[in-house]
């Protein structure tokens, strides 16, 4: 350690752009990043919700769409039956993933997505922004159950599909609260 390093212990030689060591400078960089590129999903969601979002992106790519919409988020929830939101969908009598994928493909049509980044639609952004835990005092990040609640009340194709599937399940098997 040289004399200069002893005087400046926060300077660490790194390759590439350096990240400031002061917390206020890091906060400034985070605000700049959010303004330029939007919030980083990994920092604002639970691991369960991040897995559902990745599954939704995979569904959008599988259908050949160049965007991630509410319908893809719903397919991501159906593709994660172990999650809180996926278990709630199964309890409500929603169809399995392959059936739901066929319904979404019939409603939206097939596309030709590029291999690059798939942007969220404005409605999907609003749904993700509304996906917050019910208790605001709880600082835990939102999970798939919060996403399901936000999807049910924000309109779009996913809300229509949820309403159709829940009504169809209630008509054929009786209300969910009387089944079990």
N, C-alpha and C positions, 0 to 999 in steps of 0.2 A: 504494500500500500504506500503510495507516494504521499508527500506532504499535501499536495492539492486534494487528494482523495480524502484525507483526514479532515480537511476543512469543509468539504462538501460531501457528506456521507450519502446524500440522496441521489447524487449523480451516479448512475449505473450505466456502463457502456452497453448499448444494445444495438442490434442491427435493425435498420428500418426506423420509422418515425417513433419518437419517444413519447410516452404517456407521462404527463406531469404528475409529480408525486403529491402535490398539495390537493386536499379534498375539494377545495373550491374550484380549482382548475379542472379536476375530473368532472365535477358537476357541470361546469360550463361546456366541456366537450360532450357530455351526455345530452345536454339541451340542444347543442348544435346538431348532433347526430339525429336526434328525434325530429328536429325541424326539417332537416334535409331528407332523411330517409324514412321517417315514421318510427313508431316504437318498435323495439326489438321484441318479437314474440317470446323468445326464450326467457327474457327477464321479467315478463309480466304474466306468466301462466304456470300452472303446476305441471309436473312431468306428465301426468295423465292427460291433461288438456293439450300439451305439446304433441303427444303421440296421436291424439285425435286429429289435430291440425295437419300433421304429416300424412295421416291416412286419408284425410280429405284432399290433400294435394295429389296423392297417389290416385285417388278416384277420378279427379279432374283430368289427370294425364291419361288414365285408362280409357276415359270416354272421349279423349281427343279434344278437350276444351282448352282454350287459351286463357282461362280465368279460374278463380276459385270463388264459387258463389255459395249461397246458403244451402243449396241442394248438395253440394260436395261436403259441406260441414256435417249435414245430416247423415250422408253416407259414411263419413268418418266415424260418427257416433255409432252407427249400426255395425261398423267393422270392428268396434272395440266393445264386445259384450261384457267384458270384465270390468269396464269403467262404470262409474255411478250413473252417467247419462245413458249408456248402452243398456244397463240393467233396467233402468226405468222404461226405456223404449220396449224392451222385451216384455216387461210386466204389463204394459199398456196394450200389448197385442199387435205391435207393428211387425211387418213382414221381415224376413231375413234379408241379408245383404244382397244376395244375387237377385231376388225378386225386386227389391228397391232399386237396384242398379238398372234393371230393365225398365222400370217405370220412369226413372229420371232420363234414361236415354231416349225413351219414346217421347217425352215431353220437351226435351231440349235439343234433340238431334245430335248427330255425331259431328265432330269438328276435326280440324287438323292443327293440333297444338305444336308449337315449336318446342325444342328441347330446353329452352332457357327458363327464366324466371316466370312464374305464373302470378299475376297480381290478384289481389282480393278485389271483389266488386265493392262499390260504395256501400251497398246494403250489408254485405258480409263484414265490412269494417265496422259498421254501426252495431251489428250483432255482437261482434267480439268486444267492442267498447262497452256494451250493455251487460256483458257476462261478468258479473261481480258477485261475490258471496253475499248472501242475504243479510248477514250481520256486518254492517260497515265498520264496526269497532274491531272486527276480526281482520287482521292484516294479512291473512293467508291469501295466496293467489287464487284466481278462479279455477274451477275444475270442470269436468265434462257435464256435471249436473247443472252448473250455472250456465253453461253454453246451451243446454237443452231448454232451460227456462227462457233464455234470451231468444232462441230460435222460435219458440212457440208464440212469442208476442210481437215479432218485428215484421211480419208480412213476408212476401216473397214465395217462391216455389216450395221451400221447406215447410213453411207454415201451412200452406194448403195441403201438402202431402200428409203432414202430421194430423191435421183435422180429418182428412179422409180416412186415414188408417185407424185412428182412434174411434171414429164414429162407426166404421165398418166392423171393428172388433166388438164394440158395444152392442151393435145390432145382432151379430151372429152368436156371441157367447154371453151376452149380458154385461152389465157395467163391471168395471175392474174391481170396484169395492165390494161387489157381491160374489165374485168368483172364488175368493180364497179365504 
